[in-house]
Amino acid sequence: MGTNPEPLLEPAPRHGEPVTWIGRDRVLERAPDSESSGAVAEPAGPQRNWKILGGAALAALLILFLAYKLLGGSKTAPTTLADRGGIPLVSVIVPGQQAVTSNVTFTGAIFARYDMPIANEGDTGRITAIYVEAGDHVRRGQILAKIDDSVMVQQVNRLEAALEQAKAQAALSAAEYQRAQGVEAAGALSKEDIEKRRATALTDAANVKVVAAQLAEAQARLGRTRISAPVDGTVLARKAEVGQIANPGGDALFRVASGGEVEMRGQIAEQDLAQLKTGQEASVYITGLPQAFTGRVRLLGAIIDPATRLGEIRIQLKPDPALRPGAFARGVVTVAKAQRPVLPQTAVLADNGGSYVLVVTPENKVVRRPVRVSGTTDTGVIIAEGLTGKERVVATAAGFLRDGESVTVAAPSADRRS
C-alpha cells in the first residue's frame, strides 16, 4: 500500500555459554570458553572462604581504630604535677601585722561657702560704670557698679525743694495760729476763725511729713542705682557690662564669696558615710598642686541618693588664693588606725566568691581562705578579715594550684628583696 514494511530483527547471537543456577552452597564459576586458553579454574573450597572472612574482619578493625582516633579517643584527662609524680615548689610569706590606717577617699569640687548673688534691686536702668573685676577683694558697702541715675537725681532735687516749701508753709500757719490764740481772750477773732487757723497749721505740718517721706523714698531709689557689696568678701564672677540693661529681679550681676571662705563639696559612698563624723581632719588635694590643704569635716548629708547610693560631704578649708571655686578636688579622711596583715598584690586572688588567698597548712597542703580587703598601701594589700598574720600564704602563682593540693615550700632566701 505504499508503506515501508517493518524490518525484521535478527535474534542476538548466542555464545554458547550455559546458564547455571547458583545455590547457597555453591560458588559461581564461569566455565572457560572453548576458544580461551587452556588454563584450568581453581575449584572453590573452605580454605578460600576463611581467607575472605579474615580479610574483612581485619578491615573492620582498622576502620574502628581510625574512627576512635578521629573522635578524640586519644585525649587524656588533665593531671596536676602531683598526679604525675611531681609536687609543686611554692614560695610562701608570713605577713605578720603592720600599723596601717584606714582612709575614706572621695572626689568633688571647691565651692565658696557662702556664694551671694548680687542683682539690681531698683528700677530698670542702663549700667553706666563698673568698678570691680572678678577676684577683687571688696568691703561691705563698696560700690560695684552704677546704673543711670539722671532721672532719679532730678526727682530728689524736686522733692527737696518741695520739702523746704512745705516747711515754710507749716511755719507760717503755726505762727498765725499762735497769734489767734493771743487775741482769743480779747474777743478779736471768733472761735470759728481760730479753729480754721488751727486746722491749717496742723495740715501744713502733716504735709511736711508727707513730702519728707517722698524725698526719703526718692533718695532710697537713687541709692539703689549704686550696686554695692553687702558683705566683705571676694568677687567670684562678674556678668555686668557697661551699657547693659539691668532689670529688677533679673540675673545676678555679681557673685561674692562672703569673707572669702571656701569649702570642698563631694559625694561619698553609702558604706563609707557611716564611718565619718563632723570635726574629723581631712586632706584635700587639688589637680596640678603637689601640696595638700588641711580641713575638717563640716557637714554630712542627711539623705542618701537612692539612685546613686551616694551622700554629700563638705570639708571646711582655710582661705587660700590657690583654692579657686570650681576646681576639681580629691579628699581623704583617716577614719581608723590599727594593726593589719599586709600582703603583696600577687598573693590576693578574686573570683565570683570574692577575694581569697591560698594558705599552706602544716601538712603542706593548699587551703583556700576567704579574706576581706580594706585598702591598699605602698607595700601591698591590707587584709581586714580572714588572716591573723601568722599563716603561710602562697606569694605568687597561686592561680595554678588547687584547693587541697600537696606542695613543697621553698626555703627562704637570705638575699631575697621585698
C-alpha positions in Angstrom: 0.0 0.0 0.0 2.9 2.3 -0.4 4.2 1.9 3.2 7.6 0.5 4.1 7.5 -2.9 5.6 8.9 -3.1 9.2 12.4 -4.7 9.3 12.7 -8.0 10.9 15.2 -8.0 13.9 17.7 -10.8 13.9 18.0 -12.6 17.2 21.2 -11.9 19.2 23.8 -14.5 18.6 24.3 -16.8 21.5 27.8 -17.5 22.7 27.0 -20.9 23.7 27.5 -20.2 27.5 25.4 -22.4 29.6 23.1 -20.8 32.2 23.7 -22.1 35.6 21.5 -21.6 38.8 23.6 -20.7 41.9 22.7 -22.3 45.1 23.6 -21.3 48.7 26.4 -23.8 48.9 27.8 -23.3 45.5 30.2 -20.7 44.3 29.6 -19.2 40.9 32.2 -20.2 38.5 32.5 -19.2 34.9 33.1 -22.0 32.6 36.0 -21.5 30.3 35.2 -20.9 26.7 36.3 -23.4 24.2 38.2 -20.7 22.4 40.0 -19.4 25.6 43.4 -20.6 26.8 43.6 -23.9 28.3 44.0 -22.6 31.9 42.0 -24.6 34.4 39.9 -22.6 37.1 40.8 -23.2 40.7 38.0 -25.0 42.4 36.2 -23.2 45.3 36.6 -24.6 48.8 36.5 -23.9 52.5 40.1 -22.7 52.6 39.3 -19.7 50.3 36.2 -18.8 52.3 38.2 -18.4 55.5 40.7 -16.1 53.8 37.9 -13.8 52.7 36.3 -13.7 56.1 39.7 -12.9 57.8 40.4 -10.0 55.5 37.0 -8.5 56.1 37.5 -8.7 59.9 40.9 -7.1 59.7 39.5 -4.2 57.6 36.7 -3.7 60.1 39.1 -3.5 63.0 41.2 -1.0 61.1 38.1 1.2 60.4 37.1 1.1 64.1 40.6 2.1 65.2 40.7 5.1 62.9 37.3 6.2 64.0 38.3 6.0 67.6 41.3 8.2 66.9 39.3 10.8 65.0 36.6 11.0 67.7 39.2 12.1 70.4 39.8 8.7 72.0 43.4 9.6 72.4 42.7 12.6 74.8 43.6 12.0 78.3 42.3 13.7 81.5 44.4 16.7 82.7 46.6 15.9 85.6 48.5 18.1 88.1 52.1 17.9 88.9 51.2 15.8 91.9 49.3 13.3 89.7 52.3 12.8 87.5 54.5 12.2 90.5 55.9 15.8 90.8 55.0 18.1 93.7 54.9 21.8 93.0 57.5 24.0 94.7 56.0 27.3 96.0 57.3 30.3 97.9 55.3 31.5 100.9 55.2 34.6 103.0 54.2 35.1 106.7 52.8 38.6 106.6 52.6 39.4 110.3 50.9 42.6 111.2 51.7 46.2 110.4 50.4 49.6 111.6 48.1 50.8 108.9 45.5 53.5 108.6 42.1 53.2 107.1 41.2 56.1 104.8 38.0 57.1 103.1 38.6 58.8 99.7 36.1 60.8 97.7 36.1 63.4 94.9 34.3 66.7 94.4 35.0 70.4 93.7 35.8 73.6 95.5 33.0 76.0 96.3 32.5 79.3 98.1 31.0 78.6 101.5 28.5 81.5 101.1 28.1 82.3 97.5 26.0 85.5 97.4 24.4 86.6 94.1 24.0 90.4 93.7 21.5 91.7 91.2 19.7 95.0 90.6 17.2 95.8 93.3 16.0 99.1 92.0 14.2 100.3 88.8 15.2 99.2 85.4 18.2 101.2 84.1 21.3 101.1 82.0 24.6 100.3 83.6 26.9 103.3 83.2 30.0 102.2 85.2 31.7 99.1 86.7 34.3 99.4 89.4 35.4 95.9 90.2 36.6 92.7 88.5 36.4 89.0 89.3 38.9 88.2 92.0 38.9 91.6 93.7 38.5 91.8 97.4 35.7 94.2 98.4 34.4 95.7 101.6 30.9 96.0 102.8 29.1 98.9 101.1 31.7 99.3 98.4 30.2 100.3 95.0 30.5 97.5 92.4 28.6 99.1 89.5 26.4 102.2 88.8 23.1 102.5 87.0 22.0 105.6 85.1 20.5 108.0 87.8 19.8 111.1 85.8 16.1 110.9 86.3 16.3 110.0 89.9 18.6 112.9 90.8 16.1 115.4 89.4 13.3 113.8 91.4 15.3 114.0 94.5 16.1 117.7 93.9 12.4 118.5 93.2 11.3 116.8 96.4 14.0 118.6 98.4 12.6 121.9 97.2 9.1 120.8 97.9 10.1 119.9 101.4 11.5 123.3 102.1 8.3 124.9 100.7 6.2 122.7 102.9 8.3 123.5 106.0 7.9 127.3 105.3 4.1 127.0 104.9 3.9 125.0 108.0 5.9 127.6 110.0 3.6 130.4 108.7 0.4 128.5 109.6 1.8 127.8 113.1 2.6 131.5 113.7 -0.9 132.6 112.6 -2.5 130.1 114.9 -0.4 131.3 117.8 -1.4 134.9 117.2 -5.1 133.9 117.1 -4.7 132.2 120.4 -3.2 135.5 121.8 -6.2 137.6 120.9 -8.8 135.0 121.8 -9.3 136.5 125.3 -9.9 139.9 123.9 -12.6 138.6 121.5 -10.9 140.0 118.4 -11.5 136.7 116.5 -14.3 134.3 116.6 -13.8 130.8 117.7 -14.5 129.6 114.1 -11.5 131.6 112.8 -9.3 130.3 115.5 -10.2 126.7 114.7 -9.6 127.3 111.0 -6.1 128.6 111.7 -5.5 125.7 114.0 -6.6 123.2 111.3 -4.4 124.9 108.7 -1.4 124.7 111.0 -1.9 121.0 111.5 -2.5 120.3 107.8 0.7 122.1 106.8 2.7 120.3 109.5 1.4 116.9 108.1 2.3 118.0 104.6 5.8 118.4 105.7 5.9 114.8 106.8 4.4 113.6 103.5 7.0 115.5 101.4 9.8 114.3 103.7 8.6 110.7 103.2 8.5 111.2 99.4 12.0 112.6 99.5 13.3 109.7 101.5 11.8 107.2 99.0 13.4 109.0 96.1 16.7 109.1 97.9 16.4 105.3 98.6 15.7 104.6 94.9 18.6 106.8 94.0 20.8 104.8 96.3 19.8 101.6 94.5 21.3 102.9 91.3 24.6 102.1 93.1 25.1 98.3 93.3 27.2 97.7 96.4 28.7 94.7 98.2 26.5 93.6 101.1 29.4 91.9 103.0 33.2 91.8 102.9 34.4 89.1 100.5 35.9 88.2 97.2 34.2 88.8 93.8 33.8 85.4 92.2 32.1 86.4 89.0 31.1 89.5 87.1 28.3 89.4 84.5 27.6 93.1 84.3 28.7 95.1 81.3 28.6 98.8 80.6 25.5 99.6 78.5 23.7 96.5 79.7 20.0 97.0 80.8 19.7 95.8 84.4 16.2 94.7 85.3 15.0 94.2 88.9 14.9 90.5 89.8 16.9 89.5 86.8 20.1 87.5 86.5 22.8 88.2 89.1 25.3 90.8 88.0 28.0 89.8 90.5 28.7 86.8 92.8 30.6 87.5 96.0 32.1 84.9 98.4 31.3 86.1 101.9 34.6 86.5 103.8 36.5 84.6 101.1 35.6 81.3 102.8 35.8 78.2 100.7 34.9 74.6 101.2 35.1 71.3 99.3 31.8 69.6 98.4 31.9 65.9 97.4 29.9 62.7 97.1 30.8 59.7 99.3 29.7 56.1 99.2 26.9 54.9 101.5 29.1 52.4 103.3 31.9 55.0 103.9 29.5 57.6 105.2 28.8 55.6 108.3 32.5 55.8 109.3 32.7 59.6 109.2 31.9 62.2 111.8 31.8 66.0 111.8 35.1 67.5 113.0 37.4 64.8 111.6 40.5 66.1 110.0 40.7 65.8 106.2 43.3 66.4 103.5 42.2 68.0 100.2 44.3 67.7 97.0 43.9 70.0 94.0 44.7 68.9 90.5 48.1 70.4 89.5 49.2 71.3 93.0 51.6 68.9 94.9 50.7 70.1 98.4 47.7 69.1 100.4 45.3 71.5 102.1 44.1 70.7 105.6 40.5 71.0 106.6 37.8 69.4 108.7 34.5 67.7 108.0 31.9 70.4 108.4 28.7 68.7 107.2 27.5 65.2 106.4 24.4 64.8 104.2 21.2 64.0 105.9 20.0 61.8 103.0 21.4 59.3 100.5 20.5 59.5 96.8 18.5 56.3 96.1 19.7 56.2 92.5 23.5 56.6 93.1 23.7 55.5 96.8 25.9 58.5 97.5 25.7 61.1 100.3 27.1 64.6 100.5 30.1 65.7 102.4 31.5 69.2 103.0 35.1 70.0 104.1 35.8 73.4 105.6 39.1 74.9 104.3 41.1 77.9 105.2 41.1 80.7 102.6 43.9 80.4 100.1 44.5 82.0 96.7 45.1 78.5 95.2 41.7 77.3 96.3 39.6 78.6 93.4 35.9 77.7 93.4 35.1 75.2 90.7 38.5 73.4 90.8 38.4 69.6 90.9 39.5 68.2 94.3 40.1 64.8 96.0 39.5 64.4 99.7 41.0 61.9 102.1 39.7 61.3 105.7 41.6 59.0 108.1 38.9 57.0 109.9 40.9 54.4 111.9 44.4 53.2 112.8 45.0 49.5 113.5 47.4 46.5 113.1 46.6 44.5 110.0 48.3 41.9 107.8 49.6 43.3 104.5 50.2 41.0 101.5 51.7 41.6 98.1 49.1 42.0 95.4 50.2 38.8 93.7 49.1 36.8 96.8 45.5 38.0 96.8 43.1 36.5 94.2 39.5 37.1 93.4 36.6 35.3 91.7 32.8 35.1 91.9 33.1 34.1 95.5 35.1 37.2 96.5 38.7 37.8 97.5 40.8 34.9 98.8 44.3 33.6 99.4 45.9 30.2 99.5 47.3 29.1 102.8 49.8 26.3 103.3 48.9 24.0 106.2 51.4 22.3 108.4 50.8 19.2 106.3 52.0 21.2 103.2 48.6 21.2 101.6 47.0 24.2 100.0 43.8 25.5 101.5 41.6 28.4 100.2 41.0 31.1 102.8 38.4 33.9 102.1 39.6 37.4 103.1 38.2 41.0 103.1 40.4 43.7 101.6 40.1 47.1 103.3 42.5 49.1 101.2 46.0 49.3 99.7 49.3 50.9 100.7 52.6 51.3 99.1 53.7 47.9 100.4 50.7 45.8 99.5 47.1 45.0 100.1 45.6 45.5 103.6 43.6 42.4 104.9 40.9 43.4 107.3 39.4 39.9 107.9 40.4 36.3 107.3 44.0 36.3 108.4 45.8 36.7 111.7 49.2 37.3 110.1 50.8 34.0 111.3 49.7 31.9 108.3 51.9 30.8 105.5 50.4 32.4 102.4 51.4 31.4 98.8 53.1 34.5 97.5 52.9 34.0 93.7 51.4 31.7 91.1 48.5 30.7 93.4 46.2 30.6 90.5 47.9 27.4 89.2 47.2 25.5 92.4 44.1 23.6 93.5 42.4 23.5 96.9 43.8 20.5 98.8 46.8 20.0 96.6 50.1 19.0 98.1 53.1 21.4 97.7 56.7 21.8 98.7 57.6 25.0 100.4 60.8 26.6 99.1 63.4 27.7 101.7 63.5 31.4 102.3 66.4 33.1 100.5 68.7 35.3 102.7 69.2 37.9 100.0 65.5 38.0 98.9 64.4 41.5 98.2 61.0 42.8 99.0 
